[in-house]
Amino acid sequence: MKRHLISAADLSRDDALLILDTAEELAQVSQRSIKKLPTLRGRTVVNLFFEDSTRTRISFEAAAKRLSADVINFSAKGSSVSKGESLKDTALTLQAMGADAVVIRHGASGAPHRLAEWVDGSIVNAGDGTHEHPTQALLDAFSMRRRLGPLDGRRVTIVGDVLHSRVARSNVLLLATLGAEVTLVAPPTLLPVSVGSWPCEISYDLDAVLPKSDVVMMLRVQRERMNAAFFPSAREYSRRYGLDRDRLGRMPDHAVVMHPGPMNRGMEIAAEVADSPRSTIVEQVTNGVTIRMAVLYLLLGGAELEGGAQ
C-alpha cells in the first residue's frame, strides 16, 4: 500500500483486497470481550475535522484506540482555525507534535492532498468536499462482501444526490476496481458534468434497474450543499427516486439495501425499508470501525507486522 489513503483510485485491486481481508481478521477482535490489540502502541493518530461528523469521527477514534494508538481529536470549532489560522499552519503544528497519521475531513475538495505535502505522517481522507471518502467506500464493499460474497460481476445501483456525494465517487472507483458493475440513478440535475468519464452506467429510471440489482445504495439529498433548486419538491423527488416498500418488493430476494448515513427517513428511503432485515445500515457502522482499523494497521504498522508474522 501507498503511504496515504486520499482517493479510492489510489488503491489497486490487490491493495483493496488486502484491506478487506485484513478487516475480516480484525472483525474477530471486535467480538472479544477485550477489544484491544497492542499493534500501534506509541503511535499518535490525529483526527482533524473541519466539518461536522458523528459516525466517521467516532469510528476513526474507536479504530485507533482499539489498536492502542494515542488519539488526539481536533475540531475546527473552538480551535485557532476560528481565529483565522490556515490549514498549512495547522498542519505544521501537527507536524511539530509528531503525528504519525492524520485523519482529515474538510469542506474543500483536495485539502487532504495539500496536507500530504506539508506533513511527514500518513494522511487518511475522511471526506473532502464533494470529492472523495475512500474509507466509506471500503466499508461499503466490506459490508457487501460479507452479505453477498465476492463482488466480481455483482450489480450495484447507487441512487440519489450523486452531484454532491463524495461517497458515490469513491464507491464507483473502488467497486469498478473490485469487478462490480455500477449504475448511477439520479435526476439529470444531480449528476456531475464529468460523470461520463466514470467507470459506470447512468440511468434516470429507478424502477427499470431495481429488478437486476444485487445492491441498492441510497444517497442522502445534501441540502446544506445546495444553492439552487435541483428538483421541484421533496415529494416529487421521493416519488421518483425514493426507496419504499413497493420498490423493495421489486428487488431480487437476495438483494440488500445500503445507506452511508445520515438518512432522511421518508425522503430517499422509507423508515420500514431502512429498518428491514435486508438493510445493512447498522452493519455498515460496525464495519466502519473494522475497516478503519485495517487501514490504520496497514498504513502505520502492517508491513513490519506482516514481516514479523512470517
C-alpha positions in Angstrom: 0.0 0.0 0.0 1.0 3.6 -0.5 1.8 5.9 2.4 -1.5 7.8 2.2 -5.2 7.0 1.5 -6.5 10.0 -0.2 -8.6 8.6 -3.1 -10.2 5.2 -3.8 -8.3 5.5 -7.2 -5.0 5.1 -5.3 -5.9 1.5 -4.5 -5.0 -1.3 -6.8 -7.2 -4.4 -6.7 -4.6 -6.2 -4.6 -4.5 -3.2 -2.2 -8.3 -3.2 -1.8 -8.5 -6.9 -1.2 -5.6 -6.7 1.3 -7.6 -4.1 3.3 -10.8 -6.2 3.1 -9.1 -9.4 4.1 -7.2 -7.7 7.0 -10.6 -6.2 8.2 -12.1 -9.7 8.1 -9.4 -10.9 10.5 -9.7 -7.8 12.7 -13.5 -8.3 12.9 -12.9 -11.3 15.1 -11.2 -9.0 17.6 -14.4 -6.9 17.8 -16.3 -9.9 19.0 -14.0 -10.5 22.0 -14.7 -9.1 25.5 -11.3 -7.2 25.4 -11.3 -5.5 22.0 -7.7 -4.1 22.1 -4.6 -5.0 20.2 -1.1 -3.6 21.1 -0.3 -3.1 17.4 0.0 0.7 17.3 1.2 1.4 20.8 3.3 4.6 20.9 1.9 5.9 17.6 -0.1 9.1 17.5 -3.3 9.5 15.3 -4.8 13.0 15.0 -8.5 13.3 13.9 -8.6 16.7 12.2 -12.2 17.5 11.5 -13.2 20.8 9.8 -16.8 19.6 9.2 -19.5 18.1 11.4 -19.4 14.3 11.7 -20.7 11.7 14.0 -20.1 8.2 12.5 -16.8 8.9 10.8 -15.1 10.7 13.7 -16.2 8.3 16.4 -15.4 5.3 14.1 -11.8 6.5 13.4 -11.3 7.3 17.1 -12.6 3.8 18.2 -10.4 2.1 15.5 -7.2 3.9 16.6 -7.9 3.2 20.3 -8.6 -0.5 19.7 -5.1 -0.6 18.1 -3.7 1.1 21.2 -2.7 4.3 19.4 -2.7 7.7 21.2 -5.6 9.7 19.7 -5.8 13.5 19.5 -9.2 14.8 18.5 -9.1 18.2 16.8 -12.3 20.1 16.0 -12.1 23.3 14.0 -14.8 24.9 16.2 -13.1 26.2 19.3 -9.6 26.0 17.8 -7.2 28.6 16.3 -8.9 27.9 13.0 -11.8 30.0 14.2 -9.3 32.8 14.8 -8.1 32.6 11.1 -5.3 30.0 11.3 -4.7 28.5 7.8 -4.7 24.7 7.0 -0.9 24.9 6.4 -0.2 26.4 9.9 -2.5 23.8 11.5 -0.5 21.1 9.5 2.8 22.5 10.7 1.5 22.4 14.3 0.6 18.7 13.9 4.0 18.0 12.3 5.8 19.7 15.3 3.7 17.4 17.7 4.9 14.3 15.8 1.6 13.0 14.4 2.2 9.6 12.8 -1.2 9.7 11.0 -3.7 12.5 10.3 -7.3 11.7 9.6 -8.8 14.7 7.9 -12.3 15.8 6.9 -12.5 19.2 5.2 -15.1 21.1 3.3 -12.7 21.9 0.4 -12.0 19.2 -2.2 -8.3 18.5 -2.4 -7.5 19.5 1.2 -6.0 16.0 2.1 -3.8 16.2 -1.0 -2.3 19.5 0.1 -1.9 18.3 3.7 0.1 15.3 2.4 2.7 17.8 1.0 3.1 19.5 4.4 3.4 16.7 7.0 5.6 13.6 7.1 2.9 11.2 8.6 0.3 9.2 6.7 -2.8 11.1 5.6 -6.2 9.4 5.6 -9.0 11.2 3.8 -12.2 11.1 5.8 -14.1 13.2 3.3 -13.1 16.3 1.3 -15.8 18.5 0.0 -17.7 16.7 -2.8 -14.6 14.8 -3.9 -14.0 11.5 -2.1 -14.5 9.4 1.0 -12.4 6.3 0.4 -12.9 4.5 3.8 -16.7 4.8 3.4 -16.3 3.0 0.0 -14.1 0.3 1.7 -16.6 -0.3 4.5 -19.5 -0.4 1.9 -17.6 -3.0 -0.2 -16.8 -4.9 3.0 -20.4 -5.0 4.0 -21.5 -6.1 0.5 -18.9 -8.9 0.5 -20.0 -10.2 3.9 -23.6 -10.4 2.7 -23.1 -11.5 -0.9 -19.6 -13.0 -1.2 -17.1 -11.9 -3.9 -18.1 -8.7 -5.7 -17.0 -9.7 -9.3 -19.9 -9.3 -11.6 -22.3 -8.0 -8.8 -24.6 -5.3 -9.9 -24.6 -2.2 -7.6 -27.1 0.6 -8.1 -26.3 4.0 -6.4 -29.3 6.3 -6.2 -29.7 9.9 -5.4 -27.7 13.1 -5.0 -24.5 12.0 -6.9 -23.6 15.6 -7.7 -22.8 16.5 -4.0 -21.8 13.0 -2.9 -18.1 12.1 -2.2 -19.3 8.6 -1.2 -20.7 8.0 -4.7 -17.4 8.8 -6.5 -15.3 6.7 -4.1 -17.7 3.8 -4.4 -17.8 3.9 -8.2 -14.0 3.8 -8.4 -13.5 1.1 -5.8 -16.3 -1.2 -6.9 -15.1 -1.0 -10.5 -11.6 -2.0 -9.2 -13.2 -4.9 -7.4 -15.1 -6.1 -10.6 -18.6 -4.9 -9.7 -20.9 -3.3 -12.3 -22.1 0.0 -11.0 -25.2 2.0 -12.2 -25.9 5.5 -11.1 -29.6 6.6 -10.9 -30.4 10.2 -10.4 -32.2 13.2 -11.9 -30.0 14.8 -14.6 -29.6 17.9 -12.3 -28.0 15.8 -9.6 -25.3 14.2 -11.8 -21.8 15.8 -12.2 -20.8 17.1 -15.6 -17.8 14.7 -15.6 -19.8 11.6 -14.8 -19.4 10.3 -18.4 -15.8 9.5 -17.6 -16.6 7.4 -14.6 -16.4 3.6 -14.9 -20.2 3.1 -14.5 -23.6 3.2 -16.3 -26.1 6.0 -16.0 -29.9 5.7 -15.7 -32.7 8.1 -14.9 -35.3 5.4 -14.2 -35.0 3.7 -10.8 -37.8 1.2 -11.4 -36.1 -0.2 -14.6 -32.8 -1.1 -12.8 -34.2 -2.4 -9.4 -35.1 -6.0 -10.7 -31.5 -6.7 -11.7 -29.7 -5.1 -8.8 -27.8 -7.1 -6.1 -27.2 -3.9 -4.0 -29.2 -0.7 -3.9 -27.4 2.1 -2.2 -29.4 5.2 -1.4 -27.7 8.6 -1.0 -28.8 11.5 1.2 -30.0 14.6 -0.5 -27.4 17.1 0.8 -29.5 20.3 1.1 -26.6 22.0 3.0 -24.5 22.0 -0.2 -27.3 23.1 -2.5 -27.6 26.7 -3.6 -30.2 26.2 -6.3 -33.4 24.2 -7.0 -32.2 20.8 -8.2 -35.7 19.2 -8.2 -39.3 20.5 -8.0 -40.1 19.4 -4.4 -39.2 16.8 -1.8 -42.4 14.9 -2.5 -41.6 14.7 -6.3 -38.1 13.6 -5.6 -39.3 10.9 -3.1 -41.9 9.7 -5.6 -39.4 9.2 -8.4 -36.2 8.3 -6.6 -37.2 7.2 -3.1 -37.0 3.5 -2.0 -40.3 2.5 -0.4 -41.8 -0.9 0.4 -43.2 -1.4 -3.1 -39.8 -0.8 -4.7 -38.2 -3.0 -2.2 -40.5 -5.8 -3.3 -39.3 -5.4 -6.9 -35.7 -6.2 -6.0 -34.3 -9.7 -6.1 -34.8 -11.7 -2.9 -31.0 -11.8 -2.2 -30.5 -8.0 -2.8 -29.5 -5.7 0.0 -30.2 -2.1 0.8 -27.4 0.3 1.9 -27.1 3.9 3.0 -23.9 5.7 4.1 -25.9 7.8 6.6 -27.1 10.1 7.9 -30.5 9.3 6.5 -33.5 11.5 5.6 -36.2 8.9 6.5 -39.3 9.4 4.4 -37.4 11.1 1.6 -34.8 9.0 -0.1 -35.6 5.9 2.0 -38.8 4.8 3.8 -38.4 4.0 7.5 -39.7 0.5 7.1 -37.1 -0.2 4.4 -34.3 1.3 6.5 -35.3 -1.0 9.4 -35.9 -4.1 7.3 -33.7 -7.3 7.6 -32.4 -6.6 4.0 -30.9 -3.3 5.2 -27.2 -3.3 6.1 -27.2 0.3 7.5 -26.4 -0.6 11.1 -23.9 -3.3 9.9 -22.1 -0.5 7.9 -21.4 1.4 11.1 -20.0 -1.7 12.8 -17.9 -2.5 9.8 -16.7 1.1 9.6 -14.6 0.6 12.8 -13.2 -2.7 11.5 -12.2 -1.3 8.1 -10.6 1.8 9.6 -8.6 -0.4 12.0 -7.4 -2.3 8.9 -6.4 1.0 7.1 -4.5 2.4 10.1 -2.9 -1.0 10.8 -1.6 -1.3 7.2 -0.5 2.4 6.9 1.2 2.6 10.2 2.4 -0.9 11.1 1.2 -3.5 8.7 4.5 -4.1 6.8 6.5 -4.7 9.9 3.8 -6.8 11.5 3.5 -8.9 8.3 7.2 -9.4 8.3 7.1 -10.5 12.0 4.4 -12.9 11.3 6.2 -14.8 8.6 
